[in-house]
């Protein structure tokens, strides 16, 4: 097993942070995801770990404890996770071990317990920032159920491209518009397709604004230009995972898609959750890859690795909640509109990395890769409004009788993800939130 279990996954382990022992928390001591935060008292962004309903200030903790290695201590002085991620999975595994010992309910946690007021801060009092300075962002199309459902609506003449089962399809996204999923998303302006043959396109705010439920993952050390990452090593280059919302302007997308793919329909915003769950923390939740139907081609040798086939999938239960302005004014809670699971990916993250670099393309520490929309085989698992409403023909009906074909201004979309397996403590990804703000005309 490539993703080995260790003492940090021990289900019996408890923290002196009582909220971390709550069975419903996303952030038990077995998780300890990384993020970048600041506070009113100290507005300088710094690196921390989530533990229960608190943030463990790693910058301050590393300065007062000799257990941290010098490279890690230096990386924790940065205002982003790029340098820390560049140290790779082994260094991050050791960091999780050290932090878990410091937060343990037993004697190993006594030092932090004595200084808890200076090292542990309420999550609700923190402002969160992008985990990494994203220099490069690539979005794949690895969810086959989404590819089939969305393709049938966007390109009915060719719903599943001929190359789909041979090559992990992707496009280079806009890194500068990646944002942390905690605030507003501005409705974009652009060209909409002609209403009828012979008419001109129209210009204005997007009328078919959509979300796409994805996972994102971050790169560690990366590779030199001209030197591909072999499939057998690719999973070791992935340091952590997050939730990702690939916001989409469907009317723009339909008009601009050919011949070069999405542009303004995607580049206006991509949201990622504030927390990055370490690859090491996900070891108990690894599963075999989605079984290919008989007749599907075997991946080419540079994309095939037995270990990756055996444990390249991740069992992450995903859900999307929707809240409208009317619901919030009536003090009604957000409504779950769909669920899915990361195990539905046709291509694994390791295959995405191997393919991305096979031509010599160099990936860099902190680079972000999106999996593509992770829909499931049933309509209840269709993970975008485009699919869920059949391009607007079957609107979602909310409990207060509001209907949605696509997103309206002031709608708030929340992604959540959680891993569970018998014999292990469940862990979560927190949330990735975006509220639609009106277009600036």
Secondary structure, 3 states (H helix, E strand, C coil): CCCCCCHHHCCCCCECCHHHHCCCCCCCCCCCCEEEEECCCCCCCEEEEEECCEEEEHHHHHHCCCCCCHHHHHHCCCCCCHHHHHCHHHHHHHHHHHHHHHCECCHHHHHHHHCHHHHEEEHHHCEEECCCCCCCEEEECCEHHHHHHHHHHHCHHHCCCCCCCCCCCEEECCHHHEEECEEEEECCEEEECCCCCCCCCEEEECCCEECCEEEEEEECCCCCCCCCCCHHHHHHHEEEEEEEECCEEHHHHHHHCCCCCCCHHHHCCEEECCCEEEHHHHHHHEECCCCCCCCCCCCCHHHCCHHHHHHCEECCEEEEEEECHHHHHCCCCCEEEEEEEHHHECCCHHHHHHHHHCCCCCCCCCCEEECCCCCCCCHHHCCCHHHHCCCCCCCEECCCCCEECCCCCCCEEEEEEEECCCCCCCEEEEEEEEEEECCCC
